Amino acid sequence: MTPFEVLAEPKRRLILDQLAGGELGVSELVRRLRMSQPAVSKHLRILRDAGMVTARVDAQRRQYRVNPGPLAEIDRWLAHFRPFWSQRLDTLEAKLDEED
């Protein structure tokens, strides 16, 4: 699965958003996202297989964290669109300055 295919699923993006704040276990993700444990585990497995998260064993639990490496492909693709948004934001800023 490509990084784009992995991130096409909104629940996987939610998991990554939670993990961006630091390492979490499955039970904490279940609590925060109000998803079933099997669903969280399924999405974590896909994210882990894609290399987007890594797991560390802590006693009998696994702690998951973001691995940003595979996200670099998406960042490179988005780089083509950043000038567009920068220009739009500059235009908005100029309009707001005119109103002041």
QUIZIUR-V514924 format. One record per helix or strand. SS is the DSSP state (H for helix, E for strand). FROM is the first residue (numbers start at 1). TO is the last residue. If there is no record, write none. Layout:
ss | from | to
SS | FROM | TO
SS | FROM | TO
This chain:
ss | from | to
H | 3 | 7
H | 10 | 19
E | 24 | 25
H | 26 | 33
H | 37 | 49
E | 53 | 58
E | 61 | 66
H | 68 | 99
